[in-house]
């Protein structure tokens, strides 16, 4: 299991939290957003899902993931 | 038909727009949010729904309506 904290720009409210955490979940990982720091802590199994796919799922919701 | 523009605090993203406009619609009125000004333009028939009920519907979504 891998853990990474991604910086996500544009999260501003609890709906954003749900959108981002939902995207991570649908991608097959687990995510916990920290609105105060503008970040999401992600745990994933890199045998099942790539970090790139997780980032893409977040970006598909309209948020920018910092490189 | 009555028209009023309400100041709504805490709207920060498009999810907020949808939550507030949806609340106004469910209350039986029509609302159009302007995120830049933090306001929602509401049109309603005061024979069918009260302004108080519209404000309450918005507040039930977690936003503050200015007095």
Backbone of each chain as nested JSON, in Angstrom:
{
  "chains": [
    {"id": "A", "residues": [
      {"number": 1, "name": "UNK", "atoms": {"N": [0.846, -1.199, 0.0], "CA": [0.0, 0.0, 0.0], "C": [0.876, 1.242, 0.0]}},
      {"number": 2, "name": "UNK", "atoms": {"N": [0.527, 2.177, -0.847], "CA": [1.274, 3.422, -0.976], "C": [0.493, 4.569, -0.354]}},
      {"number": 3, "name": "UNK", "atoms": {"N": [1.202, 5.507, 0.22], "CA": [0.57, 6.716, 0.744], "C": [1.215, 7.93, 0.113]}},
      {"number": 4, "name": "UNK", "atoms": {"N": [0.386, 8.895, -0.273], "CA": [0.91, 10.126, -0.837], "C": [-0.056, 11.244, -0.489]}},
      {"number": 5, "name": "UNK", "atoms": {"N": [0.485, 12.44, -0.279], "CA": [-0.378, 13.596, -0.067], "C": [-0.26, 14.51, -1.27]}},
      {"number": 6, "name": "UNK", "atoms": {"N": [-1.391, 14.738, -1.92], "CA": [-1.415, 15.575, -3.121], "C": [-1.946, 16.95, -2.783]}},
      {"number": 7, "name": "UNK", "atoms": {"N": [-1.329, 17.978, -3.347], "CA": [-1.855, 19.34, -3.243], "C": [-2.921, 19.508, -4.326]}},
      {"number": 8, "name": "UNK", "atoms": {"N": [-4.101, 19.911, -3.931], "CA": [-5.203, 20.084, -4.879], "C": [-5.691, 21.527, -4.791]}},
      {"number": 9, "name": "UNK", "atoms": {"N": [-5.691, 22.217, -5.927], "CA": [-6.131, 23.615, -5.943], "C": [-7.613, 23.73, -6.268]}},
      {"number": 10, "name": "UNK", "atoms": {"N": [-8.266, 24.657, -5.589], "CA": [-9.647, 24.966, -5.931], "C": [-10.679, 24.342, -5.019]}},
      {"number": 11, "name": "UNK", "atoms": {"N": [-10.233, 23.584, -4.029], "CA": [-11.203, 23.012, -3.09], "C": [-11.587, 24.101, -2.085]}},
      {"number": 12, "name": "UNK", "atoms": {"N": [-12.863, 24.375, -1.977], "CA": [-13.266, 25.507, -1.142], "C": [-14.387, 25.207, -0.171]}},
      {"number": 13, "name": "UNK", "atoms": {"N": [-15.055, 24.094, -0.333], "CA": [-16.206, 23.839, 0.546], "C": [-16.404, 22.334, 0.712]}},
      {"number": 14, "name": "UNK", "atoms": {"N": [-17.373, 21.969, 1.515], "CA": [-17.59, 20.547, 1.777], "C": [-18.058, 19.767, 0.55]}},
      {"number": 15, "name": "UNK", "atoms": {"N": [-18.718, 20.481, -0.398], "CA": [-19.075, 19.793, -1.637], "C": [-17.814, 19.4, -2.394]}},
      {"number": 16, "name": "UNK", "atoms": {"N": [-16.822, 20.293, -2.35], "CA": [-15.543, 19.99, -3.015], "C": [-14.871, 18.786, -2.358]}},
      {"number": 17, "name": "UNK", "atoms": {"N": [-14.918, 18.751, -1.044], "CA": [-14.359, 17.614, -0.303], "C": [-14.989, 16.316, -0.795]}},
      {"number": 18, "name": "UNK", "atoms": {"N": [-16.303, 16.328, -0.877], "CA": [-17.013, 15.116, -1.296], "C": [-16.695, 14.754, -2.74]}},
      {"number": 19, "name": "UNK", "atoms": {"N": [-16.567, 15.767, -3.595], "CA": [-16.266, 15.501, -5.001], "C": [-14.888, 14.866, -5.144]}},
      {"number": 20, "name": "UNK", "atoms": {"N": [-13.917, 15.4, -4.414], "CA": [-12.54, 14.896, -4.536], "C": [-12.407, 13.522, -3.884]}},
      {"number": 21, "name": "UNK", "atoms": {"N": [-12.946, 13.379, -2.675], "CA": [-12.852, 12.064, -2.013], "C": [-13.62, 11.013, -2.817]}},
      {"number": 22, "name": "UNK", "atoms": {"N": [-14.744, 11.407, -3.4], "CA": [-15.513, 10.47, -4.219], "C": [-14.743, 10.041, -5.45]}},
      {"number": 23, "name": "UNK", "atoms": {"N": [-14.025, 10.971, -6.054], "CA": [-13.231, 10.651, -7.244], "C": [-12.117, 9.671, -6.908]}},
      {"number": 24, "name": "UNK", "atoms": {"N": [-11.482, 9.894, -5.767], "CA": [-10.405, 8.991, -5.342], "C": [-10.961, 7.589, -5.071]}},
      {"number": 25, "name": "UNK", "atoms": {"N": [-12.111, 7.556, -4.417], "CA": [-12.749, 6.268, -4.119], "C": [-13.102, 5.518, -5.404]}},
      {"number": 26, "name": "UNK", "atoms": {"N": [-13.691, 6.254, -6.35], "CA": [-14.084, 5.61, -7.612], "C": [-12.881, 5.116, -8.39]}},
      {"number": 27, "name": "UNK", "atoms": {"N": [-11.746, 5.792, -8.206], "CA": [-10.528, 5.36, -8.891], "C": [-9.961, 4.086, -8.266]}},
      {"number": 28, "name": "UNK", "atoms": {"N": [-10.484, 3.716, -7.101], "CA": [-10.042, 2.475, -6.464], "C": [-9.065, 2.694, -5.326]}},
      {"number": 29, "name": "UNK", "atoms": {"N": [-9.013, 3.924, -4.796], "CA": [-8.104, 4.23, -3.694], "C": [-8.921, 4.818, -2.54]}},
      {"number": 30, "name": "UNK", "atoms": {"N": [-8.226, 5.332, -1.533], "CA": [-8.905, 5.968, -0.409], "C": [-8.302, 7.357, -0.222]}},
      {"number": 31, "name": "UNK", "atoms": {"N": [-9.162, 8.361, -0.083], "CA": [-8.665, 9.723, 0.048], "C": [-9.318, 10.456, 1.196]}},
      {"number": 32, "name": "UNK", "atoms": {"N": [-8.532, 11.297, 1.859], "CA": [-9.053, 12.133, 2.945], "C": [-8.572, 13.558, 2.715]}},
      {"number": 33, "name": "UNK", "atoms": {"N": [-9.536, 14.451, 2.465], "CA": [-9.18, 15.84, 2.153], "C": [-8.964, 16.641, 3.429]}},
      {"number": 34, "name": "UNK", "atoms": {"N": [-7.971, 17.525, 3.386], "CA": [-7.77, 18.544, 4.41], "C": [-7.976, 19.892, 3.729]}},
      {"number": 35, "name": "UNK", "atoms": {"N": [-9.14, 20.499, 3.951], "CA": [-9.466, 21.763, 3.283], "C": [-8.492, 22.864, 3.683]}},
      {"number": 36, "name": "UNK", "atoms": {"N": [-8.092, 22.873, 4.947], "CA": [-7.238, 23.948, 5.458], "C": [-5.897, 23.995, 4.737]}},
      {"number": 37, "name": "UNK", "atoms": {"N": [-5.402, 22.831, 4.369], "CA": [-4.096, 22.782, 3.695], "C": [-4.248, 22.606, 2.184]}},
      {"number": 38, "name": "UNK", "atoms": {"N": [-5.486, 22.452, 1.716], "CA": [-5.692, 22.261, 0.28], "C": [-5.037, 21.002, -0.225]}},
      {"number": 39, "name": "UNK", "atoms": {"N": [-5.212, 19.909, 0.53], "CA": [-4.531, 18.686, 0.139], "C": [-5.421, 17.465, 0.384]}},
      {"number": 40, "name": "UNK", "atoms": {"N": [-5.031, 16.381, -0.253], "CA": [-5.741, 15.124, -0.033], "C": [-4.709, 14.024, 0.23]}},
      {"number": 41, "name": "UNK", "atoms": {"N": [-4.898, 13.333, 1.342], "CA": [-4.039, 12.202, 1.689], "C": [-4.631, 10.962, 1.03]}},
      {"number": 42, "name": "UNK", "atoms": {"N": [-3.818, 10.306, 0.217], "CA": [-4.31, 9.173, -0.572], "C": [-3.561, 7.907, -0.194]}},
      {"number": 43, "name": "UNK", "atoms": {"N": [-4.31, 6.836, -0.029], "CA": [-3.698, 5.519, 0.125], "C": [-4.171, 4.644, -1.017]}},
      {"number": 44, "name": "UNK", "atoms": {"N": [-3.233, 3.973, -1.656], "CA": [-3.611, 3.154, -2.805], "C": [-2.648, 1.991, -2.956]}},
      {"number": 45, "name": "UNK", "atoms": {"N": [-3.129, 1.008, -3.662], "CA": [-2.333, -0.184, -3.961], "C": [-1.848, -0.035, -5.403]}},
      {"number": 46, "name": "UNK", "atoms": {"N": [-0.549, 0.176, -5.571], "CA": [-0.079, 0.469, -6.927], "C": [-0.075, -0.753, -7.839]}},
      {"number": 47, "name": "UNK", "atoms": {"N": [-0.487, -1.894, -7.309], "CA": [-0.726, -3.043, -8.182], "C": [-2.119, -2.955, -8.8]}},
      {"number": 48, "name": "UNK", "atoms": {"N": [-2.95, -2.086, -8.217], "CA": [-4.337, -1.98, -8.692], "C": [-4.653, -0.669, -9.391]}},
      {"number": 49, "name": "UNK", "atoms": {"N": [-4.026, 0.411, -8.939], "CA": [-4.316, 1.708, -9.549], "C": [-3.046, 2.555, -9.526]}},
      {"number": 50, "name": "UNK", "atoms": {"N": [-2.854, 3.303, -10.587], "CA": [-1.662, 4.157, -10.647], "C": [-1.953, 5.515, -10.031]}},
      {"number": 51, "name": "UNK", "atoms": {"N": [-0.895, 6.164, -9.563], "CA": [-1.054, 7.512, -9.04], "C": [-1.556, 8.445, -10.134]}},
      {"number": 52, "name": "UNK", "atoms": {"N": [-1.101, 8.21, -11.359], "CA": [-1.545, 9.055, -12.474], "C": [-3.059, 8.974, -12.657]}},
      {"number": 53, "name": "UNK", "atoms": {"N": [-3.613, 7.767, -12.499], "CA": [-5.061, 7.591, -12.666], "C": [-5.82, 8.305, -11.554]}},
      {"number": 54, "name": "UNK", "atoms": {"N": [-5.26, 8.293, -10.359], "CA": [-5.897, 8.976, -9.232], "C": [-5.9, 10.487, -9.476]}},
      {"number": 55, "name": "UNK", "atoms": {"N": [-4.749, 11.003, -9.914], "CA": [-4.68, 12.441, -10.211], "C": [-5.679, 12.818, -11.305]}},
      {"number": 56, "name": "UNK", "atoms": {"N": [-5.768, 11.965, -12.306], "CA": [-6.674, 12.259, -13.413], "C": [-8.13, 12.276, -12.934]}},
      {"number": 57, "name": "UNK", "atoms": {"N": [-8.468, 11.373, -12.03], "CA": [-9.84, 11.319, -11.512], "C": [-10.181, 12.61, -10.762]}},
      {"number": 58, "name": "UNK", "atoms": {"N": [-9.206, 13.134, -10.03], "CA": [-9.425, 14.399, -9.309], "C": [-9.579, 15.548, -10.299]}},
      {"number": 59, "name": "UNK", "atoms": {"N": [-8.699, 15.556, -11.301], "CA": [-8.75, 16.643, -12.289], "C": [-10.042, 16.591, -13.103]}},
      {"number": 60, "name": "UNK", "atoms": {"N": [-10.563, 15.39, -13.308], "CA": [-11.83, 15.261, -14.037], "C": [-12.988, 15.911, -13.285]}},
      {"number": 61, "name": "UNK", "atoms": {"N": [-12.808, 16.106, -11.992], "CA": [-13.842, 16.787, -11.204], "C": [-13.692, 18.306, -11.254]}},
      {"number": 62, "name": "UNK", "atoms": {"N": [-12.648, 18.765, -11.956], "CA": [-12.489, 20.203, -12.128], "C": [-11.466, 20.848, -11.203]}},
      {"number": 63, "name": "UNK", "atoms": {"N": [-10.633, 20.034, -10.568], "CA": [-9.608, 20.568, -9.667], "C": [-8.228, 20.335, -10.266]}},
      {"number": 64, "name": "UNK", "atoms": {"N": [-7.312, 21.221, -9.9], "CA": [-5.944, 21.065, -10.379], "C": [-5.094, 20.377, -9.316]}},
      {"number": 65, "name": "UNK", "atoms": {"N": [-4.376, 19.359, -9.731], "CA": [-3.444, 18.684, -8.827], "C": [-2.05, 19.236, -9.113]}},
      {"number": 66, "name": "UNK", "atoms": {"N": [-1.385, 19.713, -8.077], "CA": [-0.046, 20.282, -8.249], "C": [0.926, 19.195, -8.686]}},
      {"number": 67, "name": "UNK", "atoms": {"N": [1.846, 19.551, -9.562], "CA": [2.817, 18.576, -10.071], "C": [3.803, 18.199, -8.986]}}
    ]},
    {"id": "B", "residues": [
      {"number": 1, "name": "UNK", "atoms": {"N": [-45.626, 38.41, -9.311], "CA": [-44.288, 37.827, -9.135], "C": [-43.376, 38.835, -8.459]}},
      {"number": 2, "name": "UNK", "atoms": {"N": [-42.65, 38.349, -7.467], "CA": [-41.742, 39.209, -6.708], "C": [-40.295, 38.888, -7.092]}},
      {"number": 3, "name": "UNK", "atoms": {"N": [-39.481, 39.898, -7.074], "CA": [-38.047, 39.698, -7.308], "C": [-37.258, 40.276, -6.143]}},
      {"number": 4, "name": "UNK", "atoms": {"N": [-36.264, 39.532, -5.707], "CA": [-35.422, 40.017, -4.625], "C": [-34.019, 39.443, -4.823]}},
      {"number": 5, "name": "UNK", "atoms": {"N": [-33.02, 40.198, -4.451], "CA": [-31.652, 39.682, -4.483], "C": [-31.16, 39.52, -3.054]}},
      {"number": 6, "name": "UNK", "atoms": {"N": [-30.821, 38.3, -2.712], "CA": [-30.369, 37.984, -1.351], "C": [-28.857, 37.853, -1.323]}},
      {"number": 7, "name": "UNK", "atoms": {"N": [-28.252, 38.381, -0.29], "CA": [-26.827, 38.163, -0.065], "C": [-26.669, 36.829, 0.662]}},
      {"number": 8, "name": "UNK", "atoms": {"N": [-25.858, 35.964, 0.136], "CA": [-25.665, 34.642, 0.729], "C": [-24.172, 34.454, 1.016]}},
      {"number": 9, "name": "UNK", "atoms": {"N": [-23.855, 34.161, 2.265], "CA": [-22.448, 33.998, 2.642], "C": [-22.019, 32.533, 2.563]}},
      {"number": 10, "name": "UNK", "atoms": {"N": [-20.816, 32.316, 2.107], "CA": [-20.247, 30.974, 2.131], "C": [-20.288, 30.238, 0.807]}},
      {"number": 11, "name": "UNK", "atoms": {"N": [-20.844, 30.882, -0.229], "CA": [-20.85, 30.221, -1.535], "C": [-19.474, 30.4, -2.158]}},
      {"number": 12, "name": "UNK", "atoms": {"N": [-18.837, 29.29, -2.513], "CA": [-17.459, 29.407, -2.974], "C": [-17.164, 28.686, -4.275]}},
      {"number": 13, "name": "UNK", "atoms": {"N": [-18.049, 27.814, -4.717], "CA": [-17.74, 27.039, -5.918], "C": [-19.031, 26.65, -6.625]}},
      {"number": 14, "name": "UNK", "atoms": {"N": [-18.869, 25.98, -7.754], "CA": [-20.054, 25.625, -8.533], "C": [-20.971, 24.633, -7.835]}},
      {"number": 15, "name": "UNK", "atoms": {"N": [-20.402, 23.828, -6.921], "CA": [-21.271, 22.959, -6.14], "C": [-22.18, 23.795, -5.251]}},
      {"number": 16, "name": "UNK", "atoms": {"N": [-21.633, 24.865, -4.703], "CA": [-22.439, 25.763, -3.86], "C": [-23.552, 26.398, -4.689]}},
      {"number": 17, "name": "UNK", "atoms": {"N": [-23.211, 26.813, -5.891], "CA": [-24.214, 27.403, -6.786], "C": [-25.37, 26.437, -6.97]}},
      {"number": 18, "name": "UNK", "atoms": {"N": [-25.019, 25.19, -7.254], "CA": [-26.062, 24.184, -7.498], "C": [-26.87, 23.912, -6.238]}},
      {"number": 19, "name": "UNK", "atoms": {"N": [-26.219, 23.907, -5.097], "CA": [-26.932, 23.643, -3.842], "C": [-27.927, 24.759, -3.552]}},
      {"number": 20, "name": "UNK", "atoms": {"N": [-27.498, 25.995, -3.742], "CA": [-28.368, 27.13, -3.43], "C": [-29.494, 27.253, -4.458]}},
      {"number": 21, "name": "UNK", "atoms": {"N": [-29.155, 27.156, -5.727], "CA": [-30.2, 27.26, -6.747], "C": [-31.191, 26.105, -6.613]}},
      {"number": 22, "name": "UNK", "atoms": {"N": [-30.689, 24.931, -6.28], "CA": [-31.576, 23.779, -6.083], "C": [-32.503, 23.974, -4.902]}},
      {"number": 23, "name": "UNK", "atoms": {"N": [-31.992, 24.578, -3.84], "CA": [-32.824, 24.828, -2.659], "C": [-33.942, 25.809, -2.993]}},
      {"number": 24, "name": "UNK", "atoms": {"N": [-33.603, 26.837, -3.757], "CA": [-34.613, 27.832, -4.145], "C": [-35.68, 27.18, -5.028]}},
      {"number": 25, "name": "UNK", "atoms": {"N": [-35.225, 26.358, -5.952], "CA": [-36.162, 25.661, -6.837], "C": [-37.102, 24.758, -6.039]}},
      {"number": 26, "name": "UNK", "atoms": {"N": [-36.514, 23.992, -5.115], "CA": [-37.343, 23.082, -4.311], "C": [-38.343, 23.839, -3.453]}},
      {"number": 27, "name": "UNK", "atoms": {"N": [-37.989, 25.056, -3.066], "CA": [-38.905, 25.865, -2.264], "C": [-40.063, 26.389, -3.111]}},
      {"number": 28, "name": "UNK", "atoms": {"N": [-39.954, 26.257, -4.438], "CA": [-41.044, 26.685, -5.306], "C": [-40.795, 28.026, -5.972]}},
      {"number": 29, "name": "UNK", "atoms": {"N": [-39.531, 28.45, -6.007], "CA": [-39.176, 29.73, -6.628], "C": [-38.104, 29.484, -7.68]}},
      {"number": 30, "name": "UNK", "atoms": {"N": [-37.543, 30.574, -8.226], "CA": [-36.462, 30.449, -9.193], "C": [-35.3, 31.292, -8.712]}},
      {"number": 31, "name": "UNK", "atoms": {"N": [-34.092, 30.726, -8.736], "CA": [-32.932, 31.461, -8.246], "C": [-31.774, 31.378, -9.204]}},
      {"number": 32, "name": "UNK", "atoms": {"N": [-31.018, 32.474, -9.282], "CA": [-29.815, 32.515, -10.121], "C": [-28.691, 33.119, -9.286]}},
      {"number": 33, "name": "UNK", "atoms": {"N": [-27.686, 32.286, -9.017], "CA": [-26.584, 32.729, -8.157], "C": [-25.55, 33.523, -8.956]}},
      {"number": 34, "name": "UNK", "atoms": {"N": [-25.03, 34.56, -8.343], "CA": [-23.861, 35.269, -8.853], "C": [-22.747, 35.082, -7.829]}},
      {"number": 35, "name": "UNK", "atoms": {"N": [-21.804, 34.182, -8.169], "CA": [-20.734, 33.857, -7.21], "C": [-19.869, 35.088, -6.917]}},
      {"number": 36, "name": "UNK", "atoms": {"N": [-19.635, 35.915, -7.937], "CA": [-18.739, 37.061, -7.774], "C": [-19.258, 38.04, -6.732]}},
      {"number": 37, "name": "UNK", "atoms": {"N": [-20.565, 38.182, -6.677], "CA": [-21.154, 39.13, -5.725], "C": [-21.68, 38.429, -4.48]}},
      {"number": 38, "name": "UNK", "atoms": {"N": [-21.61, 37.106, -4.445], "CA": [-22.12, 36.373, -3.291], "C": [-23.604, 36.583, -3.085]}},
      {"number": 39, "name": "UNK", "atoms": {"N": [-24.342, 36.505, -4.17], "CA": [-25.77, 36.783, -4.065], "C": [-26.583, 35.854, -4.949]}},
      {"number": 40, "name": "UNK", "atoms": {"N": [-27.863, 35.8, -4.654], "CA": [-28.772, 35.017, -5.488], "C": [-29.995, 35.877, -5.807]}},
      {"number": 41, "name": "UNK", "atoms": {"N": [-30.27, 35.986, -7.095], "CA": [-31.454, 36.709, -7.554], "C": [-32.616, 35.723, -7.555]}},
      {"number": 42, "name": "UNK", "atoms": {"N": [-33.666, 36.068, -6.831], "CA": [-34.791, 35.142, -6.652], "C": [-36.062, 35.754, -7.22]}},
      {"number": 43, "name": "UNK", "atoms": {"N": [-36.81, 34.941, -7.949], "CA": [-38.146, 35.35, -8.375], "C": [-39.135, 34.361, -7.791]}},
      {"number": 44, "name": "UNK", "atoms": {"N": [-40.198, 34.884, -7.196], "CA": [-41.153, 33.998, -6.549], "C": [-42.536, 34.631, -6.532]}},
      {"number": 45, "name": "UNK", "atoms": {"N": [-43.516, 33.797, -6.389], "CA": [-44.908, 34.22, -6.289], "C": [-45.288, 34.184, -4.817]}},
      {"number": 46, "name": "UNK", "atoms": {"N": [-45.502, 35.353, -4.239], "CA": [-45.721, 35.362, -2.785], "C": [-47.098, 34.835, -2.385]}},
      {"number": 47, "name": "UNK", "atoms": {"N": [-47.891, 34.466, -3.36], "CA": [-49.124, 33.742, -3.042], "C": [-48.83, 32.253, -2.841]}},
      {"number": 48, "name": "UNK", "atoms": {"N": [-47.64, 31.835, -3.296], "CA": [-47.296, 30.402, -3.234], "C": [-46.193, 30.089, -2.234]}},
      {"number": 49, "name": "UNK", "atoms": {"N": [-45.242, 30.991, -2.095], "CA": [-44.123, 30.732, -1.193], "C": [-43.681, 32.053, -0.558]}},
      {"number": 50, "name": "UNK", "atoms": {"N": [-43.33, 31.984, 0.697], "CA": [-42.882, 33.194, 1.384], "C": [-41.382, 33.373, 1.222]}},
      {"number": 51, "name": "UNK", "atoms": {"N": [-40.939, 34.613, 1.327], "CA": [-39.513, 34.886, 1.276], "C": [-38.799, 34.189, 2.439]}},
      {"number": 52, "name": "UNK", "atoms": {"N": [-39.482, 34.141, 3.581], "CA": [-38.893, 33.475, 4.75], "C": [-38.6, 32.002, 4.454]}},
      {"number": 53, "name": "UNK", "atoms": {"N": [-39.525, 31.355, 3.749], "CA": [-39.333, 29.933, 3.433], "C": [-38.173, 29.746, 2.464]}},
      {"number": 54, "name": "UNK", "atoms": {"N": [-38.015, 30.688, 1.548], "CA": [-36.897, 30.61, 0.593], "C": [-35.569, 30.778, 1.329]}},
      {"number": 55, "name": "UNK", "atoms": {"N": [-35.523, 31.761, 2.219], "CA": [-34.297, 31.97, 3.001], "C": [-33.974, 30.733, 3.839]}},
      {"number": 56, "name": "UNK", "atoms": {"N": [-35.005, 30.142, 4.414], "CA": [-34.795, 28.957, 5.253], "C": [-34.253, 27.792, 4.423]}},
      {"number": 57, "name": "UNK", "atoms": {"N": [-34.766, 27.646, 3.21], "CA": [-34.3, 26.556, 2.341], "C": [-32.815, 26.718, 2.028]}},
      {"number": 58, "name": "UNK", "atoms": {"N": [-32.392, 27.971, 1.818], "CA": [-30.968, 28.238, 1.541], "C": [-30.128, 27.942, 2.79]}},
      {"number": 59, "name": "UNK", "atoms": {"N": [-30.633, 28.388, 3.935], "CA": [-29.881, 28.176, 5.185], "C": [-29.805, 26.693, 5.535]}},
      {"number": 60, "name": "UNK", "atoms": {"N": [-30.833, 25.942, 5.159], "CA": [-30.817, 24.498, 5.414], "C": [-29.696, 23.804, 4.647]}},
      {"number": 61, "name": "UNK", "atoms": {"N": [-29.214, 24.456, 3.592], "CA": [-28.089, 23.889, 2.828], "C": [-26.746, 24.263, 3.451]}},
      {"number": 62, "name": "UNK", "atoms": {"N": [-26.788, 25.062, 4.522], "CA": [-25.552, 25.383, 5.218], "C": [-24.982, 26.759, 4.9]}},
      {"number": 63, "name": "UNK", "atoms": {"N": [-25.768, 27.615, 4.289], "CA": [-25.304, 28.967, 3.941], "C": [-26.051, 29.989, 4.785]}},
      {"number": 64, "name": "UNK", "atoms": {"N": [-25.409, 31.12, 5.033], "CA": [-26.055, 32.19, 5.78], "C": [-26.623, 33.226, 4.824]}},
      {"number": 65, "name": "UNK", "atoms": {"N": [-27.873, 33.57, 5.04], "CA": [-28.504, 34.631, 4.265], "C": [-28.446, 35.902, 5.104]}},
      {"number": 66, "name": "UNK", "atoms": {"N": [-27.909, 36.965, 4.513], "CA": [-27.803, 38.226, 5.248], "C": [-29.2, 38.771, 5.535]}},
      {"number": 67, "name": "UNK", "atoms": {"N": [-29.343, 39.37, 6.702], "CA": [-30.655, 39.92, 7.095], "C": [-30.977, 41.131, 6.248]}}
    ]}
  ]
}
